[in-house]
């Protein structure tokens, strides 16, 4: 190399390192996303994120990755992560979520993905037994010192911002203090899942929007704040944002059973908000085929098929039998022949019925005590799932419990009035 070459090299412009954005600046940089795919174990993998974005999602989280395993096991990383994850043309903006209880392993794992995501999230909400056994997720809720250290370690040492997703305590004030601690540690986005740790599976129940609204009101107004819970239909997103005044709304199960839940821009277009199962299945199947390096997408496919087809399979048990026999090693050709094409043929036959125009409609019920309305959706279209307990589905359990609570409040109010001395009035205005 000549002296002139050396001088030219030394005088060449140097690309400045990208500044790590914080809070509101980060939110604006990734497009102010309002419709967010929740982090779901083995469910919010690459192919599903791509599909969800096509149906309106503007931000997506990866499944929860185990930080220690991700940092130390090459096989685990290959199963969970591939070259296509976080690609700028199909999978951004993206937040990668880890569960952890060791700051060093968490940082080591996060550094492996920081060049392929917009932020790294700490899972503080997982309520499952495996989280209790491994001491992570919501089972760190009592160890505020460790949580602070986990978040602060990423905040101080990572090239991208750190965010956090939390559940609530029964006490509002304790939850507020908890949220303030998480923000103080360095979290740039805060997602509130409005359920207690105990609310899971058959005990899920309604998320508490009132406590989320309380936190939004009491926390600094420049906090980037996402709400999670009770999203069944596209209109629930605006209802949530209007009530809570949050920056965005996250959906887990609502998105899994109907990706069209995010299609708020086409709320009157039935094909986009409640897509036909045959068309959505074909689209998703082809996305999985295109994600050649994604083991996670291949493994998750069967579970997604069952969820997409949940209202459909009881009417066509032969397809359910075929689907049950599939696994991650089954060839794409067999998946196509035995499931995808079979669903397409059945739905095509449905649309040959003379009265299909009368049948293929969405009907909306009355406004319920929880603030929204349930819809009747044809079984050949994607729709929410209401988990049954003792033969009673979740939607009916919610209505019954709220009616009982409302009747109790009315009865209690009447008893209070009767017990007051004559002439005494309530101090409430």
N, C-alpha and C positions, 0 to 999 in steps of 0.2 A: 504494500500500500504506500503510495507517495504522500509527501507532506500535504500537497493540495487536496488529496483524497481525505486525509485525516482532518484537515481544516473544514472541508465540506461536511464531513460526518458530524463533527463537533458543532457546526453551525446550523445543522438541520433542525427544524422545529421538533420539539419533544411533545408528544401527546400527553396532556395532563390526565392524571388519574381521575376517574369519575367521582364526583363528590357524593358522599353517602347522604341521601336525603332523609329528612325526618318528618314525621307527622303529616301535617297538611300538605307540605311540598311533595312528599312521596305520593300521597293520595291523588294530587292533581297530575303528577307526572305519569301515572299509570291510567289516566283517563277518568278519574272520579267514578270508579265502579260502584254500581248500586245493587247489582244482582250477582250473588256470590255462591259458588258451589262449595259446600262445606267439606272439611276434611273428614273422610269416612274410611275406616279400616277396610282395605281390599276392595273399595268401591269407587273412590274418586280418582282412579288411575287414568293414564294418558288417554286411552280411547274414549272413556266416558267424558273426560274434560273437553275433548274436541267436539263430541256430540253436543254437550251442554252449551258450549259457546255458540254453536250453530243455531240453537234454540233460544238465545237471548242472554246467556250468562256473560257477565263482563269482567269477572275475576274468578279464579279457581284455586283451590287448595289441593295439595296432594293428599293421598291417604296418610294417616299417622305412621311415621317410620320410627322404629326403635333405635335411638341414637347410638347406643353401645354396639348393637349388631351392625348397624350401618357403618360405623367407624372401623370395626374389626373384622368383619366377614365379607370377603369378596363375593361369595355366593349370594348372600343376603342382598348386597348392593345390586348384583346382576338381576336378581328376581324382582327387585323393587324399582330400579332406575335404569334407563337406557339412554342412548344418544339423542333420541327424539324428545325425551322429556325436557321441557323448558325451551324448546326451539322457538325462535322469535316469530316464525311465520304461522305456527299453529297452536302454540301453548303458552302464550303470555297475554296479560300479566299472570304471574304464577307465584304463589306462596308455598314453600315447602315446610311441612309440619313434622316436628319430632316430639316424641315423648322421652323424658330423661329424668334422672335424679342425680347425675354426676356432671358437673360443669365441664370437666375436661373432655369427656367423651362427647358431650353435646357440641362443644366447640369444634372438635375434630370432625364430627359428622357434618356439621353445618358448612365447614370450609370446603368439603367435597362437592357441594352443590351451589355455593354462593355465586358462581359465574353463570348459572343457568336459571336463576330465579330473581324475583324482585324483592323478596323478604323471606325470612325464616321465622316460623311460628312455634311457640312452645305450647304443647297440649297440656292444659290444666283442667280439661273437662271430661275425659273418658271415665265413665262410671262402671265399666265392666269388671267382672271378677279377676280377669287377667291383669288389669291395672292395679287392683288391690294387692294381688300377689306380688307383682313386680314393683310396687310402690312408685307409681307415676300417675299422670292424669289428675283426676279429681281427688285422688288419695294423697296428694301433696297439699291439699287445701289448708291443713292445720300447720304446715311447716313454712311459714312465711319467710323465714331467714333463708332457707334453701331456695325457694322460688326466686327471691330477690337476687341471690347469687347466680342462679342459672341465667336469668334474663340479663343481668349486668355483665356477665362474662361475654355473652354474645354482643351486647351493645358496645362494649369497649374494644372488642377484638375482631369483629366480623366486618367485611367490606360492604355488606348490605344490612338494612335495618332488621330489627327483631320485632315481632308482634306477639300477641297472646290471646288465647280464647279461654274464658273462664265460665264456671257455673256459679250459681248464687247460693248464699247461706239462707236459712230461714229468717234471720234478722237483717233488716234493711241496712242499719247502721254498720253492722259488721261487714256486709257485702261492699258497702261504700268504702270503708277503710281498706278492704282487700283490694278493690279496684285501684285506689289511690297508690297503694304499695306497688302494684304491678306497673303502673305508669311511672312511678318514681324510679323503678329499677331500670327503665329504658324502653318499655314497649311503646311502639309508635302507632299501632292500631290496637284497639281493644274490642274484642267480640264478646258479647254477653249472651250466653245461652240461659234463657230465663227459667231453668228448671233446677231443682235440687239434685244432689248426687244420687239420692234414692229413687228419683223419677227416671226409670229405665224399663225397657221391655214392656211387660203388661202393666207396670205401674207408671208408665210415662205421663199420662195426663196432659193437661194444658200447660204451656209455658206461661209464665207470669209477666205479661207486658207492663203491668203497673210498676213492678220493681225495676224493669229495664228503663222505663220512662223516668223513674225517680233517679236512677244513676245518671242518665243523660242530663237531667236538670242540675244535679249536684256536682258533677265533674266539670273541670275546665272546659269552656265552650269550644276551644280549639282542638280538643281531643277528637281524633278520627274514631268513630264509634259505629260498630255494626251490631245489629240485633239478630238473634237466632231463635226460631221456634214459632209454631202455629201457622206455617205457610202451606196452605192446601191448594189454592188457586191463584192465578196471576193477579187478580185484584187485591189479594191479601197483602201483596208487597207494598202497594201505595197506601193501603189502610194502615200497615205497620209504620211506614215512614211518616205518615201524617200524625199518627198518635205519639210516636216516640221521638220524632225529629232526629232520627239517626241518619248517618251518612249512607248506609247500605244495609241490605237484608240478606242474610245467609239462609240457605235451605239445604237440608240433608234428605230426609225421607221423601219430602214433597218432590224434590228433584229426581230421586231414584225411580219413583214410580211414574213420573211424568216430567221429562225435561222441559216440556212446553210451559211449565209453571213460571219460567223466566220470560216468556214472550209477551211482556207487557206492552210492547209497541204494536202488537197485532191482536189486541184483547178480544176483538169480535171475529177473528178468523179461526174457526174451529179446527182447521187443518194444522195450524201452528200452535194453538193453545192446548188442544186435546188431540194430538196426532193419532192417526190410525195405527194400530199395532203392527200391521204388515209393513207399512212404509217405514216406520221408525226402526223396526227390527232389521229390515234390509239395509237401511242407512248405517246403523250401528255395526252390523256384521261386516260391512265393507270397510268401515273405519278400522275395526280390529285387524282385518286382513292386511291393511296398509301399514299397521304398526308392527312390522316384522320383528323388530328387536325387543319389543315390550313383552316380557314374560308376564308381568302383572296384568296387562290387558287380556292376554290369552287365558290366564287363570280365572279372572273375574267374569269372563263372558257368560258362563252358565248362570251365575247368580243374577246378572243383569237381565238375561233372557227371562228368567222366572218372574222378575219384578215387572218388566215390561208387559208380560203376558198374564199377570196375576188375574185380572178379571175375565180373561179369555179362556184360560185352560180348563176351568170347571165345566165349560160347555163343549170342550173338545179334548176329552181325556186321552185319546190316542196320541195326540201331539204331546201331551204332558208325559206320557209313558216314553215316547221317543226322547224327549228332552232330558228326562231323568237318567237315561242311559248314557248321556254324553259326558265327556270330561275334557280336560285340557289337552290330552293327547289325541283326541278324536280329530280326524282330518277335516279341513274346512269343507271339502266336498261332501262329506257325510253330514256335517252340520247343515249345509245348504239344502241337501236333498230331503233329509228327514224332518227338519224343523222349519227353516226359513221359507222354503218353497211351499211346504204344506200349509203354513199360516197364510201365505199369499193366496193360495188357491181357495182356502175356506173363506177369506174375506172377500175375494172376488165374487164368490157365489152369493154371499150376503148382499152384495150390491147389485145383484141381478134380480132381487125381489122387487115386485111391483110397488110395494108400499114402503120402500127404503127411505124415501124423502120424509115420510112421517115418523119413521123410526130413528133416523140419524140426526137427532136433535139433542141439545143440552137444555135441561130445565133447571131453573134456580129456585130454591125454596125460600121461605120467609127468613128474615134476619133473626138469628138466634141470640141468646143472652151473651154469648162470647163475642158478639160483634160482627160476625160474618154469616154467610149462608151456605148451606150444603147444596150440591148439585147432583142431579141424576145424569149419568153419562153412559152411553151405549157401551156394552162390554167389549166391543171391538176397537175402542179408543182408550188411550192411556188416561189414567185417573188416580186420585189419591187412594191410599190403602188405610182402612180403619181396622186395626188389630182387634180380633174378637177375644173376649175373656168370659168364660162360662156362657158362651153362646150369644153374648151381647157385644156388638161392634163398638169401636171407640167413639164414633160420632154420637151414637145413642147414649153411651155412658156419660159423655160430656154434657149432653142436654139434660139428662136425668139429674146429674149431680148439681148443675147450676140451678135447675128448677127447685130442688130441695133447699139449696142455700138461699135462694131468693124468698121462698116461702118461710124459711126460718127467720130471715131478717125482718119480713113483714110482721110475723107473729111476735117477735121480740120487741119490735117497735110499738105494736099495739099494747103489749103488756106493760111497757115502760110508761106509755101515756096514761093507762088506767091506774098505775101506782102513784102518780103525781098528785099532790094536794090540789084542790080546786083552785083555778086561777093561775097556777104555775105554768109557764111556757118554756119551751126549749130555748137554750142559748144559741143554738145553731141557726145560721141564717141561710 
